[in-house]
Every structure is written in C-alpha cells, then in structure tokens.
C-alpha cells in the first residue's frame, strides 16, 4: 500500500480526509484534482468507510474514468479493485436503465441509436406527417429535442410560449419520436439520463435501493454539468448528503451544449452544512502565466474567489505580439517555432489554440508550405471538412464537368429528390453511352425513365450548373462560390438548421472564400488545394498540435500560441449576441482555460487587419481590427509587447473598444508599457506610433470605402474613423482605407 496521503499537499489532504457530509472542492487549473479524487476513493476504502461497489464516481469522459481507475489500482498495488459505478453520466445511467428498463416500457436489451439514426428517424416522421422538411430541418429538430431532454422535459412537459412554428413542429415530432423509439425498443443518448430520472421520480423503492447502495458520491468537473445531470445526482443523495463535487467555475465553457455554471456557483444553496475547500497551488505553469490568467479572470463578476499561485518560478513573461494581418500571424508563429522553440522543446509540446475552427486554415497552409509537421486535434483538417468538400466539389464540377466523383457528392446536396434509384439509372445510362454522369444527365432528360419530379429537379440543377459555368468564364472565382452557395440552397440549408454545428460550418465556408483570394483563377486554386490535400502527412517524429481552445481543456503543453485575440473574433460575437454579459463572462473563462494550458511559455497575438470571413472585395481591402478586451485585462506586469517587423508604418494598439477617447487606462497603460520596454533598448525595432489626432478627414464628411460603400464620418479617434455607412451601419476603419467622394 502506497502512503497516498504523503503525496498530497495540506489542502489536498484535507479534501481527501473530509469524508462525511457535503463537500465542494474548488480545484484551480493544474491543482491536482484527479489526484484528490483518486486518493479520496482509496481513503474511503482503506478507512473501511465503504466497499468499492458503494462508491458512485462520475466523470465526463471515458478517458478520465479509465485514468482514475488505473491510478487507484496503482495506489492499492496489492490487489485490483472493481469499480462498477465509476464512469461517465451516460455509461452509469445505461447500466441503471438496463436493470430497470421495464419501468419505462423498455426491454433490457434496448438499442442505443446514434446521431445519424436519430436524424433518419426524424426525417421519416416528417415525411409521414407531411411536415415540410426544408422549413423544419431534421438536425434543427434533433437539437431542440436534445435541449428539452437536457432540461428533463418529456413531450408533455414542454411549454411553448410564443408558438414559434419551428418549436411547435419540433414538439409534434418529439412526441411521435419518443413513441417510435419505444416501439423499436431504442433510446438515444439523451434518453439514457432522462429515463433514469423518470424512474427515480416515479418509483420510490428503486430510488431508495440506489441511495442505500451509493454511500459516497464523487463528481468530477462539476462545473460542466447540465440541469438533468444535476437533478439525477440530487435524486441519488441520501439524508447524510455524502456528496463531493470537484470543479472550477472559472473553467465552465460548455453552455452551448447545456452546461450550467450556476450548478457549482449555487451548490452552497442546496446544502446548509456544506464544507468548501480550495485547491489553489498550481503545479503546471510558471508564475507569470498563472498571474496573467488570474488578472484576466478576476474581471468576471459571477465567480467564486480563488487565489491561484505557483512556486515554479517567474518564468518567461507572456508575450503579446501584434501582426499586420492573419497571414503575417501564421508566418510569425512558424518562425518562432522554427528558429527558437524547436531547439528547446519537442514539437508535440507546442500547441496552437484557436477560438474558431476556421482559424486553423492559415496555420495549416503555412506549416505545409514550410514542412513543419502538425496534427489537428478534435476535428478534421480544414479542407477535409464536409462543408468544405461540398463547396469544392461544386467548383470542381464547374471547372471540369466530367468529374463524376464531385457530381455524385453534390447532385442531392442539398436535397433535390434525386435519390439512389435515380442516380443508379443515370449511372447505367452513362456506362451504356461511355459518357460522364453530367453529360448523361443532360441526355437522360430526353428519355422517359425518371419520375416527373426528379426530371424537374435534375433539369433545374443542370440549368444552374451551365449558368455557373458561364459565370466562371467572366467573374472571379470568389463571387462564383458565393453565387453557387446561395443559388444551390446550400447556405440556406445550413442557416435553417440553427445549430452550433451549422454556425461553425457557415464560418468555415466564409473562411474558404478568404483562402481563395490568394489565387489568380479557379483552376489555380483547385490545383493548389489538390496538392495540399494529397500530401503524405504521416511524418516521422514529433508534430505541432493545432486545435480549438474547447478541445484543449484538460491538456497542457510547454508552449502555447493563442492567435486571433481580436474584438469580433474573441470574444466571439455570437456568444455576446445570444447571451450578453453571461456570454462575455464565458468567453473570458475560455480565455482563462487557454492561458492555463501553457506550462513554460505563452504567446498571445492579434492582427491589426484581417481578411475576415471572406467579406473583402477584389482589391484585398483588409478589415481593421482592434485587439481583444481580454488583452487589456491582463496585468502588464506579466507581459511583454512586441510587433511584427513587417508591420505597417502606423499601428494602432487600441484597447479601449467602448470609448471614444485615447485617455483610457488600458490605452495609456499599454502605450507606456511598450515605450518602457522598447524605446531605448531595441533601436532596430519598428516603433508603434500612438497618434492623438492625425488625419485629413473631418467629422461630418462623406467618404467611400471599397467594401462598405458610402458613409458619413461621425467620430475621429486618431487616424481611426467611426463611419455610419448607408448600407452597413456604423464601422470603425483606418483613414487610409477610405477616400473622399467625388463631389467634395
């Protein structure tokens, strides 16, 4: 038996040995929460408080559950103990449901359907009920059903106040969907918890049986629980209230999938005799990194106070770097990795963490170009994503009509009622004539072998393709893609889904338009992409990690790069639009998670101008950016500011995004900090010019922007103009990107 208590610090030891009554362990980033949980399990068994089978320990991933199981067995190295109730919420509920399936009219051998089967079933219901599938996308309905189940709502519990037709139709489908699942003896993932909650509410004897068995309940990552998970836990707690929840409210970043940070913030309200222990020593990161994260997160009002600290030394200051644009940012990051970091760390200990998935594109292209091996974690590489492949197949078929592979991918995407049987007939026709599928489609319209509806839709598709082919001969390839996505119905299909996944796909398609601007023609673009996607990426040795910040939670790296810290990107505008102040606070928690992934070195960067979401015009005007409010919130004692040597002559480092004055504390603090660091020490570095009122324009003057059109200047801030554009509303741009109107 390893003396597990000797491996703990004082606060960790207290969390392990406080076994009776409700306990809340606030575990700061890198504070050893997994060690506490595993040691607590060992302690309960060694002190004969219970048997291993009487401990309910809930995690969020199978990986975490397996790691905890392995650690416990290593601490108790004389024997291996079975822990039947250690696992994820869904795996434990699956086990409970199979034991009590008859209570909700299921059989114990029920089948768990996946997302694809769920969508297929919803499609069948829509067709049988004559509900318009275009106005009620199955993915959107599946999203609503999942949301209702996360709130423990059966169909009869749902109350639609505004009578929204999407919600009304979704509820109608939900009722039929649940009945169909019962008939088929199937459940979806949401049902696993929902059915168990229903059983525990309805059958007192079953609830008491589990309460009697679970003498101690442990919950990992409690800040990520949603409503129904928290309800499930409350139903299993006995009068002794022996529940221990471990988590960090500052790392609650999953509201978009139902997580409710209030579960941990308000946990004290559920238990009058709650004990709370804080794990504040960080074992992962240097002092400068931890202090930067702390100074940032302290700006959140709705949080539980913690004082995270580290004794790993000051370490390198957090480097805040500005770049001219997104491409310069990718080049700058790759240069630092090649010239500096690769000599100090393994590439696998270097990570680039982005806020939005579309940001990976510029880094992927740069790393491929210079031969830096990388791996994309938690998602497909940019050009391998389904929506990107769909768009590229449209373009390939326009460029080369004999491309049968592209034809097959897009002929019924979006749905055009050209199903497999119709496609098979087109295939047979093409083989018999030895022609392409596209040519066969044109010829087959003359034959009476397809259904009238299919003929109509196929003819419409071909007319569009011919029109796009002509457009490609005269118009640029970026506007061509915009036309294709709009006229094909692809953009509308994604917009109608109204899900986070669809929003991400729309962002990726906008980024695809941006990437196309670097090529002279459609043929050049398609050729380059084909070469990129065909590169053998199974390099030997180490690889740089690229992933979203959400995917990085729970991971750690020697060096972390955080690009794109700009207003309009991070915090993400949709988060603010949907949830206001709560959204901003979650975005700040996400920034906190990002910073605390770094162990030794941290680079935060932003672009002064960015090709943003493919909205630029043919003249490559770049959209002016201002650095994220989160940069301003990091105490400058822990940071070091530098700029890209290829920066434009004048660079604006404006932190006070809500103010019309350059006298804001953030502005002056960063200006002085930069001057103190660089004015006399580095003569060769290009100096940032902080202008006070330098422009040839005046308030009230009418100006023209090549992208935004005509507008009137309503405020001047240095060389930045706040303009009320006729079509685009208020925008802030640098003066060099606008010109005076011809009549002035």
N, C-alpha and C positions, 0 to 999 in steps of 0.2 A: 504493500500500500504506500503510494507516494504521499508525502505530507503536503497535501494540496493547500492548506492554509498558509504555509510558509512561502507559497508562490504569489501571495496576494499583498497588495498594499492595505493600509488601515481601512480605507473606505470600502474597498472591495471585500475585505474580510467581514466588515460589518454587514454588508449586503448579503453575504453568504450565510452568516450565522443568525441573522434575524429571520427566524423561520415561521413564527406564529403571527397571524393577523395579516391585514392588507399591507402591501409594501410597494412603493413606487421607486424604482431605481432610474434616476436621470443620468444616462450614460452619454457624456460628451463624445465628440468624434475621437476615435482612436484611444478610448479609455479602457478597453479590455472587457466589453460587455459579454462577449462569448465566453471568456474565461470565468466570469462571475456566474453565468447561467450553468455551465458545466460543473463548476465547483459546488454550486448550490445543490444540484442533483446528487452529487457524490456525498455531500454533507447530510442530506436528508436520509440517504440510505445508511451511511456509516453510523449516524446517530440513532439509527433504528426508529426514525420518525414514521417510516412507511416502507413498503416494498416498491421496487422499480415500477411494477404494474399499476401502482396507485398514484403515479405522478403523470399529470397531463402537461406536456410541454409543447407549445405551439410556435411554429416558425412560419416564415413566408416563402421559403424555397426549400426544395428537397436537398439542395446542396448544403444549406445551413443545418438542416436536420441531420444529415449524414456526418457533417463535420462535428457536431455536438456529440453524436453517438460515439464517434471514434475517440474524441477527447476523453469522454467519460470512461471508456474501456481502457484507455491508457493510464488514467489516474488510478483506476482499480485494476491493476495489472495481474492480479492473481486469478481473475475469472472474467468471463464475458457475461454481461447482464443484458437481458432482453428488455427493450423499452417499447412496448406495443403502442403506447399513446404519445410518442414523440414524432412529430411530423407537421405538415402544413395544415391549415384550416380545412382545405378540401380533402386531403387524404384521410384525416381523422374523421371528418363527417361522412365520408364514403364508407368507412368501417362501421360507424354507428348506424348509418342508414340501412346497410345490408343486414344488420342484426334486427332491425325493426321496420323493414320495408312494408309489411302488411298494414302497418298503422296508417300509411298514406296510400293504400291500394296499389302498391307495387309488389313485385316478386323479388326475392333476394338476389336473383341473377340478372337484375336490370342492366341495361347497356348505357354507358355514358357517351353521348354524342359530342362530336367536336364542332368547331365553328362552321365548317363547310356544310356539315349535315344540318346544322341549325338553320343556315341560310336557305338550303334546299327545301327544308320543311316549310319555312315561311313563304317561299315562292309558291309552293303547291297550295298553301292556304289562300294566298292572294288570288291565284287563278280560279280556285274552286268558289271563292266568294265574290268573284267579278270585281275585285278592287284593283284600280289602276296601278300597275307595278312601277310605272315611270314616276308617278306622283308620290308613291309610297315605297321607296327603295327598301328591299329586304334588310340590308345592312343597317339602315336607319332604324327600322323596327326592332331588329336584334339589339341595337344599342339601347333603345327605350326599355325593352324587356329586361335587359341586364341591370339598368338603373333601378327599375322597380324592385327587382329581386334583391339588389344591394340594400334597399330600404325595407326589406322584409315584407313587401307588399304582394299578396296574391291578387289575381284579377279583380276579385270583389272588394279589395281594399283600396284600389286606385280611385282617386277622385280628381277628375279633370275639371278645373275651374273655368278656364277661358274657352272651352270647347274648340280647341285647336284641331283642325281636321286631321293633321298628321298624328297627333296624340290619340284622337278618337278612333281612327282606323287602327292604330297600333294596339290600343287596348282591345279592340274587337279581335284582332289577330292573336293577341296574348291569351285570351280566353279559349279560343279554339286550339291554339298551340299547346297549352297545358293539357287539354283533354286528349289530343292526339298522342302526346308523349306517354300518358297513362295507358292508352290502348296498346301502344307499341312496347310498353314496359321499358321506357327510356327516360333518362334525365339529362339535362345539360349541367354545366359546371355550377351555374347559379342555384340550381335545384338542390345540389348536394347539401348546402348550408340551409337553404330555405325549408326543405322538407324536415330536416332535423329540428330546426327551430319550431316548426309547426307541431312536431311530435312532442317536444319538451313542453310546449304550452298546453297541449291538449291532453296529454297523458301524464298525470301526476306520478304514477307508480314508476314509469320509465325514467322520468326526471330524477326521482329520489334514488333509483338504482345507480345512476351515473354519479350523482352527488356523493353517495356513500362510497363509491369506488375511488373518485378523484379527491384524495385527501389534500393534495397540493397542486395548484395550477400555476404554471410559469408561462409567460407570454413574451416572445422576442419581438422587437421592432413594433412596439405597441402604437407608436405614432402613425403607423401605416394602416391601422385597422379601419374598416368602414362601419356603418351603422349596424348591419346584420351580424358581423363578426363580434362586435362589442356586445350585442344583445345575446348572442349564443353563449358568450363567456358568463354573462350575468345569470343566465338560466342554470348554469352548472355550479355556481358558487354556493357553498353551504353557509350556515349561520356563523361558522368560525371565520369565514372570509379569508381563508388561506390562499390568497392570490398574490402573485408577484409579477408586476409588469415592468419590463425593461425597455427603455426607448429614449429618444431625444427629439423634443418638439422642434428643435432647430433644424432637423433633418426630415421634416414631413414635406414631401414633394410630390405626392401622388393623388392630389384631389381630383385630377382628371379621370382617374379610374375608381373614384368613390371614397378614397381615404379621407377621414375627418380628423383634423388635428385637435379638435375640441375633445376627442376621446381622452387624450393624455393631459390636455390643459385642465379639463374639468374632472379628472379622475378623483381628486380630493373631495368633490361634492358627493360622490357615491359612498364614501366611507368616512365616518366621523373620526375613527381612531387610526387613520392612515399614517404610516411612517414613510418618510421620504428621505432617500439617501442620494447624494450627488457624487458621481464619479467624474472628477474634474482634471485629473492628470492625464495628459495626452502622451502616449508612448510612440507616436508615429512621426510627428512633424517638429521642425525647429521652432524656436520662439517667434521669429519674425513671421512665419507662416501662420502660426496659431493666433498671434496677436492681431494680424491683419484680418483673419476670419472673425475674431471676436469683435473688433471695432466695427466691422460691417454689420454683423447680425444684431448688434446692440441697437440698431435703428428700428428693429421690429418692436412694436408696442405689445402685441399679443404673444407673449412668450414667458417661459419660466426662467428666472435668472440663474445663470451659471457663470463660474469664473474658471474657464479652461486655461490650463498652464502646461508648460513643458520644461523639462530640465535637460533637453538635448542640445543646449547651446543656442546662441543667437542665430547662427547660420547666415546664409545669403539673404539680402533684402529682396523683397518681392519686386520683380522688375516689371514696370508698366511701360509698354512700348507702343508708340503710335506709328502707323504706316500710311502711305499715300492712298492706297486702295487695297482691295481684297487680294489681288494677285501679289502685290508687294508684301502683304502679310504672310502669304504662303511661302514666298521666296525667303523672307526674313527668318521664319521659323525653321525652314530646311537648312539655311546657312548656319544658324546657331547649333542645330543638331549635328551637322557635318563637321563644323570647324571647332566646336567646343565640347559639346556634351558626349559625342560618341567616343571621346578619349577618356571620359570619366565614368560613364555608366553603360550598362548593356542597353541595347535598343529596346528590349522588352520592358525596361524600367522607365521608358519615356512614353508619355501619352499626350495626345491632343484631344481635348474635350470641348465639344461644340454644343451650343444651345439648341440649334435646329439641325435636323438631319441633312438638309440641303447644303449646309456649310462644308460638308466633307468633300464636295466635288473639287474645289480648287486645291485642296491639300492632296487629294488622291492624284490629280493630274500632275502636280508638281513633283511628288515623290516618284511617280512612274517615270517622269521625264529625266530625273537625275539618278534614278536607280536606287533610291532609298527603299528598302523593304518595309512593308507595312501590312497590318491586318485590320480589317474593320470589324469591330466587336458589337454585337447586339443588333445587327442589321445587314442587309445586302449592300454591296458596293454600289455606288451611285448609278452606274449605267446598267446594273443588273436588277434594279427595282422594277416591279411590274409596270408601273405607270410610265416609267422612262422607256422601257422596252416597247410598250404600246405606241408611244409617240414616235419612237424611232422607226417602228415598222410601217407606220403611215408614211413617213418621209422616205423610207427605202422603196416602198411600193410606188410612190410618186416618181422617184428617181429612176426606178427600174421595174417596169410593170410585170416582168416575168419572174419576180421574186415570190415564189409560191409560199415560202415559209412565212413571209410577212403577211401575205394575203390571208392565210389560214388564221393568223393570230388576230387580225383586226376585222375580218368580214362580219363577225357578230359581236363586236366590241366597240361601242355599246350595243346592246341587244337590238337586232333588226329582224327577229323572227326568221333568221336563216340558220336553222338548226343542223344537227349532224346528218340527218337523212338528206336534206337539200345539198349539203356540202359533199356528201358521198356521190350524189348524182353529177355534180359539177366535176368532181374528180374523175369519175368514169368517162364523162364526156371529153375531158382534157386528154386522158390517156388514149382514147379511141382516135382522136384527131392529132395527137402528139403536139399539143399546144399548151401554153401556160394556163393556169387557173383564171387569170384575169381575162385573157382572150377567150377562154371557154365560157366565162360568164357573159361576155358580150354576144357570143354565138348562140348560147343556150336560150337566150330570151326569145329567139326566133322559133324555138321548139316549144311544144305544149307538154313539157314534162315536169314543170314545177307548179306549185299552188299559186293562185292569183295573188295572194298577199305576199308570198315570197318573191314573185316576179316584180311586184310593185316596189318592194324594199330593195331588191337587188338592183333594179333599174335606177333607183334614187342614189344608191351607193356609187354606181358606175358614173352617173352624171357628175356627182361630186368629185370623184377621182379625176375625171377628164378636166373638170374646171380647175382643180388644184394643180394638175399637170401644166396647164396653160399659165396659171399664175406663177408657177416656179420658173417659167422662162422669162418673166418680166419683173417680178417682185423679188425682194430679198427673202432669204430663207427663214429669217426670224418672224417676219409678218406672215409668211406662209404657214408656219407652225401655229401661230395664233389663230389664223383662219381655220385651219384643219381642226384644231381642238374645239373651236366654237361651233363650226358648221356640222361637225360629226356628232355633236351632242356629248362629247367626252367630258368637257368641262362641266356642263350642266349635270351630268350623271354624278360626278363627284360632289358638286355643290349640294345636290339633293340628298345625299347621304347624311350630311350634317353630323359627322362623327369626327373625333380627333384624328383618326387614321386618314380619313378623306382630306381633312385640312392639311395634313402633312404631305399628302400626295400632290395637292394643288401647289404647295410651296416648292416641292421638288420640280414640278413642271415649269414653274416660273424660273427656277434656277437653271433648268435646261435651256430656256431661251437666252439667259445670260451667257451661258457657255458657248452658244452658237455664234455670238457676236465676234468672237475672235477668229472666225474663218471667213474667207472671201466668198465661198459658194457652198451650196448644199452638198455637192459632190465631195468637196474638200473636207467638210465637216464629217460626213458619213464615213469617209475613208479613214480619217484620224481616229474616230470612235471605234471603228472595227479593229484597228491596230491596237488600241488601248485595251479593249476587252479580250483580245486574243493573246495578250502577253502571258507567258507562263509565270504565275505568281508564287509558285512553290519554291521560293528561295530557301537556301540552306541558312541556318543560323538564326539570329535574333531579328525581330520585327517591331517597328514602332506601332503603338496602339492608337487607333482613331475610333472614337465613339461619342455618343451624346452624353451629357452630364447625367441624365437619368440612368443610363446604362452603367455608369461608373460607380454608382452608390455601392458602398461596401468594399470597393477596391482601393489600392494605394500604389503609388509609383514614386520613384526617386525624383523625377522631374515631370512637371505638368505644364502644358501650354493651354491657355484659355483665350482663344481668339474671338473676335466679334463682339466685344463688350461695348455696344453702342445702343443709344436710345433707338427704339424701333426694332431692335433685334433681341437685346437682353437688357431690361425685362422685355419679354415677348408681348407685343401689342395686344394679341388676342386674349392673353391672360388678364390684362388690365381691363379690356373692354367687357369681358364676361363677368369679372368678379371685383373690379375696382380695387380698393385698398387691400382686401384679402388676397387678391391676385398678385399685387406688388409684393406683399409680405412672403407669399410662397415663392415668388421669383427670387427674392432675397435669400430665402432658405436654400434655394437651388444653387445660388452663387456661393453660399457658405459651404455646401456639400462639395462644390467644385474645388474651392480653395483647399479644403482639408483632405483632398486626395493626395496632395503633394507632401513628400517626406523631406526633401532637401532643397529643391529649387522650384520656383514658381514664376511663370511668365504670363502676364495679362496683357492683351493687346487689343487695339481697335484701329479701324481705318478712318482717316479723315474724310474720305469719299469712298463710296462703294457702289458697284453695279448691283443694285438691289432688286431682287425678284423679277429681273428681266423687263423692267419698265423703261429702260433707257431708249433713246432714239438712235437713228442711224449715225449720228455724229459722236456717239460714245460719251455724251454728257454723263458725268457721274453724279449720283445723288449725294449731297452734302450730309455728313453725319456729325453728330456730337457724341462724345464719349458717354458711356452709361453712368447713370446716377450712382451706381454701385462703386465705381472707381473713386468718386468723390467721397464716399462714405468710409473708405479705408484710410486709417490714420497715416499721414505721410511719414511718420517716424519709422515706419516699417517698409517703406517703398523707395524705389529708385526709378526716376523717369528718364527715358531716352527716346529719340526719334529716329526714324529711318533716314539714312543719309541721302536717299533719293526723294526725300520729301519735297513738296513744292516750296517756293521761297517763303511763303507765309503759311503758317499752320495755326489753326485755332483750337485751343485746348479748353473748350468752354464747358465747365461742369454744372453751371447753374442753369439747368434746362428750363426752369419755370420762370426765370427772372429776365427782365429786360436790361439789367444792369451788370456791368463788369466788376462792380464793387462787392459781389457776393463773397462770403468767406471761402467757399470752395475755389472760386476763380483765383483770388489773391493767394490763397494758401498754395495752390499748385504752381502758380506763376513764380512765387518766391522760392518754393522748394526747388523748382527746376533751375532757376538762376543760381541759387546757392550751390547746387551740385555741379553745374557745368560752365558757368560763365568764365571762370579763370582757370579751371583745372584742365579743360579739354578745348584747346584753341581750334582744333580741326573740325570739331563737330558743328553742324549747322545749327544756328541759334533759332529758337522759336520767337517769333515776333508777336508780342501781345499788343494789338492795336487798340486805341481808345476810340477814335472816330475818324477812320481813314477810308473814304470812298468819295467818288464823284457824283453819287446819286443823292437825291433829297426826298424827304417824306412827301407823299402825295404824287410823286412822279409815276407815270405809266411806263412799264417795261415789258420786254418779251423774253420768255425762256423757251428754248427749243423743245423742251419736253412738256412743260406745264402750260404754255401758251401766254396770253396777255394777262397782266395783273397790275395792281397799284401798290406801291410801297407804303406800308402803314407804320413801320418802325425800322430804325437803323441801329445796329449794335456792332460797332467797329466796322469791319468790312462785310458783315453779315446783314442781309436784308430780310425782314419779315414782310412777305408779299401776300396780298389777298388776290389770288388768281380767279379769273372769271369762271373757269370750269373746275378747278381743282381745290378751291378754298385756300386757307392760309398755309403757306410753306415758308421755311427758312432756307435761304440759299446764299452762297458766297457771291459777291458782286460780279466777279469775272464771268459768271455763267449766265448773266442777263445782259441785254442791250436796250438802249433807248428806242422807243417807237419811232417810225419814220417821220411822223408829223410833229416831232418835238425837237 
